[in-house]
Amino acid sequence: MDRRTPRGLTAAATATVALFALAGPATASVPAAPGALPQARVFMVNPVQSSGDQTLTDAKDAADAVPSSAYATAALRNLDGSGGLSGKWAYVRSDTGASANVADAGTFTRADDRFEQVMAYFWVNEAQEYLQGLGFGSELPGANDRAQPVRINQWGADNSFFSDKKAEIRFGKGGVDDAEDAEVIVHEYGHAVHNAQVPGFGSSPEAGAIGEAFGDYLAVEVGSYADGAYGWPRKTDLACVGDWDSVMYSSAPHCLRRVDGNKVYSDLAGEVHADGEIWSRALFDIRGALGARTADRVIVNAQFGFAPDTSFQDAALTTIATAQRMYGKSAADAVRQAFKARQIPGIQ
C-alpha cells in the first residue's frame, strides 16, 4: 500500500493481511548505570529531532549522513541471555542479513542493517516499559505484555506494518529505513498494543483511523518520556511524528504527521491516516489537560472497552466513562471537552 498520504506505515487488521496503514510514567525506563547491562548505540529518538537539522538526508544509508552526536549509548534491558536481541518484551529477527549480537550492539552505525535491529529491540522494549510504568500489567490489565516478534527488512519495500496473522511487526527499508526512526517503531508497536487489547481491532474505517492516531500519539509519548529520562535533547516540535523517516518525501520542517492539527469530524476523508489526525489531536489535548501519566492511563485503559469496528462516537464515550471511573468528574469533563472540540457526534 502506498503510504504517501502523507506516508502511512501500515497495520494489517486481518489474518489475510489486509492493510490498514501505519503503524511518561513516573517509574518506567529508568536508565541503568553505565556498564550494568549490555550497551547499545541508538538514535536519540531520531537524528532530526535531536539535532534540529532539517537538512539531513538519507544519502543511501551513509554513516556520515548524520552527525555522531545523533547517537547515544543506552542499556539493553530485559534480555534473555541468549546473546541475540531477544528478551522479555521483544525479539528481533532478520532473514535478509546477519542477525545482530548483543556483544556488538554498541558498535553499529546506520550504515549497517544491524543498527536497525538494535533500534527495534531498544524501542519496543522502551515502549512496553513505558506502559508497565503506567501500571499496565500490574494494577491494570497488561497491554501487549509479551515478547513482541519483530522482523527487519522483511517487507522488501519502503513500508512497515503490523500483521495480526503472526502478531508480528515488520519494518521495511528504502529512503530512510523505517527502523532508524524510533517514532516509526513505536507507532507500529501501537498497532500491536491495540490488537492485543482488542483482537482484530481496526475493522472499520473509523476504528482504523483511531488505530493510526493512537500509534502516532504513543510514538510522541514514548519519545518524549525517553528524552526526559535520558536527558536527550529535543530540538523539533513535540507534536511532529517521524521527523527523520519523512525527510525523503516531505518539506521542512519534516513530519510524517502531526498530533496537534485542527481537523474536526466533518473533515473525515475516508483515509485512515488523514482521519486519524482528528483523533490524535483529541488525545494530545487530553494529555495537555490531565498531564501525560494520567492521560495515558485513561487513554490506554479505555481501549480495552473498544469494539474491533468502533466508531469515533463510541470510542469517545468509552474514554470519557473510563476517565470518570478512574479519576472522577473533573477528568471526565476534560476528556469530554477534548472530543467535543473535534466535533465528535453525540459528545455534549
C-alpha positions as CSV (number, residue, x, y, z in Angstrom):
1,M,0.0,0.0,0.0
2,D,1.3,3.4,-0.9
3,R,1.8,5.4,2.3
4,R,2.4,8.9,1.0
5,T,-0.9,10.3,2.1
6,P,1.2,11.5,4.0
7,R,3.2,8.4,4.3
8,G,1.3,5.8,6.3
9,L,3.1,2.9,7.9
10,T,0.7,0.1,7.7
11,A,-1.1,-2.3,10.1
12,A,-2.7,-5.5,8.9
13,A,-6.0,-5.7,10.5
14,T,-7.0,-9.2,9.4
15,A,-5.3,-12.6,9.1
16,T,-5.3,-12.1,5.3
17,V,-3.0,-9.2,5.9
18,A,-5.5,-6.6,4.5
19,L,-3.5,-3.5,5.4
20,F,-4.8,-0.6,7.5
21,A,-1.7,1.6,7.2
22,L,1.0,2.8,9.9
23,A,1.8,2.0,12.4
24,G,5.8,9.5,30.8
25,P,5.3,7.4,33.6
26,A,6.9,8.1,36.9
27,T,8.6,4.7,37.0
28,A,9.2,3.3,33.5
29,S,12.5,3.0,31.7
30,V,14.9,4.5,34.3
31,P,18.3,4.4,32.6
32,A,20.7,1.8,34.0
33,A,24.1,2.7,35.4
34,P,26.8,2.6,32.7
35,G,28.2,-0.9,32.4
36,A,25.5,-2.6,34.5
37,L,23.8,-4.0,31.4
38,P,24.8,-4.6,27.8
39,Q,25.1,-1.2,26.0
40,A,23.8,-0.3,22.6
41,R,24.2,2.6,20.2
42,V,20.8,4.0,19.3
43,F,19.4,7.2,17.9
44,M,18.0,9.7,20.5
45,V,14.5,9.2,19.0
46,N,15.7,10.3,15.6
47,P,18.5,12.5,14.2
48,V,16.3,15.4,13.0
49,Q,14.6,15.6,16.4
50,S,17.7,15.5,18.5
51,S,19.8,17.9,16.2
52,G,17.1,20.2,14.9
53,D,18.8,20.0,11.5
54,Q,16.1,19.8,8.8
55,T,18.7,19.5,6.0
56,L,19.7,15.9,6.9
57,T,19.1,13.3,4.2
58,D,19.4,9.6,3.9
59,A,22.4,9.5,1.4
60,K,21.9,5.8,0.8
61,D,22.4,4.8,4.4
62,A,25.8,6.6,4.6
63,A,27.2,6.6,8.1
64,D,28.3,10.2,7.7
65,A,24.9,11.5,6.7
66,V,24.1,12.1,10.3
67,P,26.3,13.6,13.0
68,S,27.8,11.3,15.6
69,S,26.0,13.5,18.2
70,A,22.7,11.9,17.0
71,Y,23.7,8.7,18.7
72,A,23.6,7.8,22.3
73,T,24.7,4.7,24.3
74,A,22.0,3.2,26.3
75,A,21.4,-0.1,28.2
76,L,19.6,-3.0,26.6
77,R,17.2,-4.2,29.3
78,N,15.2,-7.4,29.8
79,L,17.4,-9.6,27.5
80,D,17.1,-13.4,27.8
81,G,20.8,-14.1,27.9
82,S,20.8,-15.9,24.5
83,G,23.3,-13.4,23.1
84,G,20.8,-12.2,20.5
85,L,18.2,-9.4,20.5
86,S,15.7,-11.4,22.3
87,G,14.1,-10.7,25.7
88,K,11.0,-10.3,27.8
89,W,9.2,-7.7,25.7
90,A,10.8,-8.1,22.2
91,Y,12.6,-10.4,19.9
92,V,14.1,-9.3,16.6
93,R,14.8,-11.4,13.6
94,S,16.3,-10.6,10.1
95,D,16.2,-13.0,7.2
96,T,17.9,-10.6,4.8
97,G,21.2,-10.2,6.6
98,A,23.2,-11.1,9.6
99,S,21.5,-11.1,13.0
100,A,22.9,-8.6,15.5
101,N,24.6,-9.9,18.6
102,V,24.2,-8.2,21.9
103,A,28.0,-8.1,22.3
104,D,28.3,-5.9,19.2
105,A,25.2,-3.7,19.8
106,G,27.3,-0.7,20.8
107,T,29.3,-0.7,17.6
108,F,26.9,-0.3,14.7
109,T,26.1,2.9,12.8
110,R,23.2,3.4,10.4
111,A,25.4,2.1,7.5
112,D,24.9,-1.4,9.0
113,D,21.5,-3.0,8.8
114,R,22.1,-4.5,12.2
115,F,21.8,-1.0,13.7
116,E,18.1,-1.2,12.8
117,Q,17.7,-4.4,14.6
118,V,19.2,-2.8,17.7
119,M,16.9,0.2,17.4
120,A,13.9,-2.1,17.1
121,Y,14.8,-4.1,20.2
122,F,15.6,-1.0,22.3
123,W,12.5,1.0,21.3
124,V,10.0,-1.9,21.5
125,N,11.3,-2.6,25.0
126,E,11.1,1.1,25.8
127,A,7.5,1.3,24.7
128,Q,6.4,-1.7,26.9
129,E,8.4,-0.4,29.8
130,Y,6.5,2.9,29.4
131,L,3.2,1.0,29.6
132,Q,4.4,-1.0,32.6
133,G,5.3,2.2,34.3
134,L,1.7,3.4,33.8
135,G,0.5,0.3,35.7
136,F,-0.4,-1.9,32.8
137,G,0.5,-5.5,33.7
138,S,0.2,-4.8,37.4
139,E,-2.7,-2.7,38.8
140,L,-4.2,-2.5,35.3
141,P,-4.5,-5.3,32.7
142,G,-1.5,-6.0,30.6
143,A,-1.3,-4.2,27.2
144,N,0.7,-6.4,24.9
145,D,2.9,-7.5,27.8
146,R,4.6,-10.3,25.9
147,A,7.7,-10.8,23.7
148,Q,6.8,-8.9,20.6
149,P,8.0,-10.5,17.3
150,V,9.8,-8.0,15.0
151,R,11.3,-8.6,11.6
152,I,13.6,-6.1,9.9
153,N,13.6,-5.6,6.1
154,Q,11.2,-8.4,5.5
155,W,8.7,-6.4,3.6
156,G,11.0,-5.6,0.7
157,A,9.7,-2.1,0.2
158,D,9.6,1.3,1.9
159,N,6.7,0.3,4.2
160,S,6.1,-1.1,7.6
161,F,3.1,-2.9,9.1
162,F,1.7,-5.0,11.9
163,S,0.1,-8.2,10.9
164,D,-2.2,-10.0,13.3
165,K,-1.7,-13.3,11.5
166,K,1.5,-13.7,13.5
167,A,1.0,-10.7,15.7
168,E,4.3,-9.6,14.2
169,I,5.7,-6.2,13.3
170,R,7.7,-5.9,10.0
171,F,9.9,-2.9,9.2
172,G,10.8,-2.0,5.6
173,K,13.6,-0.1,4.0
174,G,14.2,2.5,1.3
175,G,14.9,6.1,1.8
176,V,15.4,6.4,5.5
177,D,15.0,2.8,6.6
178,D,11.9,2.7,8.8
179,A,13.5,1.2,12.0
180,E,16.0,4.1,12.1
181,D,13.3,6.3,13.5
182,A,12.0,5.5,17.0
183,E,8.7,7.1,16.3
184,V,8.1,4.8,13.4
185,I,9.0,1.8,15.6
186,V,6.7,2.9,18.4
187,H,3.9,3.7,16.0
188,E,3.8,0.1,14.8
189,Y,4.0,-1.1,18.3
190,G,0.9,0.9,19.0
191,H,-0.9,-1.3,16.5
192,A,0.3,-4.4,18.3
193,V,-1.0,-2.9,21.6
194,H,-4.4,-2.3,20.1
195,N,-4.6,-5.8,18.7
196,A,-3.6,-7.3,22.0
197,Q,-6.3,-5.4,23.8
198,V,-9.0,-6.0,21.1
199,P,-8.2,-8.8,18.7
200,G,-8.9,-7.7,15.1
201,F,-9.1,-4.0,16.1
202,G,-9.4,-1.6,13.1
203,S,-12.0,-3.4,11.1
204,S,-14.0,-0.3,10.2
205,P,-12.7,3.0,8.7
206,E,-13.1,5.0,11.9
207,A,-11.6,2.2,14.0
208,G,-8.7,2.1,11.5
209,A,-8.2,5.9,11.9
210,I,-8.2,5.5,15.7
211,G,-5.5,2.9,15.4
212,E,-3.3,5.2,13.3
213,A,-4.0,8.1,15.7
214,F,-3.0,6.0,18.8
215,G,0.2,4.8,17.1
216,D,1.2,8.4,16.4
217,Y,0.3,9.5,19.9
218,L,2.1,6.7,21.6
219,A,5.2,7.4,19.4
220,V,5.2,11.0,20.7
221,E,4.7,10.0,24.3
222,V,7.4,7.3,24.4
223,G,9.9,9.5,22.7
224,S,9.1,12.4,25.0
225,Y,9.4,10.2,28.1
226,A,12.8,8.9,26.9
227,D,14.1,12.4,26.2
228,G,13.4,13.3,29.8
229,A,14.6,10.0,31.3
230,Y,17.9,10.0,29.5
231,G,18.5,13.8,29.3
232,W,18.4,13.7,25.5
233,P,17.8,16.9,23.5
234,R,14.6,17.6,21.6
235,K,15.1,20.4,19.1
236,T,11.9,19.9,17.0
237,D,8.2,20.3,17.7
238,L,6.9,17.5,20.1
239,A,3.7,17.2,18.0
240,C,5.7,16.2,14.9
241,V,5.8,12.5,14.2
242,G,8.6,10.8,12.3
243,D,10.9,13.8,11.6
244,W,13.7,11.6,10.3
245,D,11.7,9.0,8.4
246,S,9.9,11.6,6.4
247,V,12.8,13.6,5.1
248,M,12.7,11.9,1.7
249,Y,9.1,12.9,0.9
250,S,8.1,15.9,3.0
251,S,9.1,19.6,3.0
252,A,10.9,21.1,6.0
253,P,10.0,21.0,8.8
254,H,9.7,17.3,8.1
255,C,6.8,15.4,9.7
256,L,5.1,12.2,8.8
257,R,2.0,13.5,10.5
258,R,1.2,15.8,13.4
259,V,-0.9,15.3,16.5
260,D,-1.9,18.9,17.0
261,G,-3.8,19.7,13.8
262,N,-7.2,21.4,13.6
263,K,-9.3,18.8,11.8
264,V,-12.8,18.0,13.1
265,Y,-15.2,15.2,12.4
266,S,-16.7,16.8,9.4
267,D,-13.3,16.7,7.8
268,L,-13.4,12.9,7.5
269,A,-12.0,11.9,4.2
270,G,-12.2,8.1,4.3
271,E,-8.4,7.7,4.6
272,V,-7.2,6.3,7.9
273,H,-4.0,8.4,8.3
274,A,-5.7,11.6,7.4
275,D,-8.8,10.9,9.6
276,G,-6.5,9.7,12.4
277,E,-5.4,13.3,12.8
278,I,-8.8,14.1,14.2
279,W,-8.5,11.5,17.0
280,S,-4.8,12.1,17.7
281,R,-5.5,15.8,18.3
282,A,-8.1,14.8,20.9
283,L,-5.6,12.6,22.6
284,F,-3.0,15.3,22.6
285,D,-5.5,17.7,24.2
286,I,-6.3,15.2,26.9
287,R,-2.6,15.0,27.6
288,G,-2.5,18.8,27.8
289,A,-5.4,18.9,30.2
290,L,-4.5,15.9,32.5
291,G,-0.8,15.5,32.2
292,A,1.0,12.7,30.4
293,R,0.7,10.0,33.0
294,T,-3.0,10.4,33.9
295,A,-4.0,10.9,30.3
296,D,-2.2,7.8,29.1
297,R,-3.6,5.6,31.9
298,V,-7.1,6.7,30.8
299,I,-6.4,6.5,27.0
300,V,-4.9,3.0,27.1
301,N,-7.2,1.6,29.7
302,A,-10.3,2.8,27.7
303,Q,-9.1,0.9,24.7
304,F,-9.9,-2.4,26.4
305,G,-13.6,-1.4,26.0
306,F,-13.4,-0.7,22.3
307,A,-15.1,-2.9,19.7
308,P,-12.9,-4.0,16.7
309,D,-15.1,-1.8,14.4
310,T,-15.7,1.0,16.9
311,S,-16.9,4.4,15.8
312,F,-15.4,7.7,16.9
313,Q,-18.5,8.4,19.0
314,D,-18.5,5.0,20.8
315,A,-14.8,5.2,21.5
316,A,-15.0,8.7,22.8
317,L,-17.9,7.8,25.1
318,T,-15.9,4.8,26.4
319,T,-12.9,7.0,27.0
320,I,-15.0,9.6,28.9
321,A,-16.5,6.9,31.1
322,T,-13.1,5.4,31.8
323,A,-11.8,8.8,32.9
324,Q,-14.9,9.2,35.2
325,R,-14.3,5.7,36.7
326,M,-10.6,6.2,37.2
327,Y,-10.3,9.9,38.2
328,G,-13.8,11.4,38.7
329,K,-15.8,14.1,37.1
330,S,-13.1,16.7,36.6
331,A,-11.0,14.3,34.5
332,A,-14.1,13.1,32.6
333,D,-15.1,16.7,31.8
334,A,-11.6,17.4,30.4
335,V,-11.8,14.3,28.2
336,R,-15.3,15.2,27.1
337,Q,-14.1,18.7,26.1
338,A,-11.3,17.3,24.0
339,F,-13.6,15.2,22.0
340,K,-16.3,17.9,21.8
341,A,-13.7,20.2,20.3
342,R,-13.2,17.7,17.5
343,Q,-17.0,17.8,17.0
344,I,-17.4,14.1,17.5
345,P,-21.1,13.3,17.2
346,G,-23.0,12.7,20.4
347,I,-20.4,14.3,22.6
348,Q,-22.0,17.1,24.6
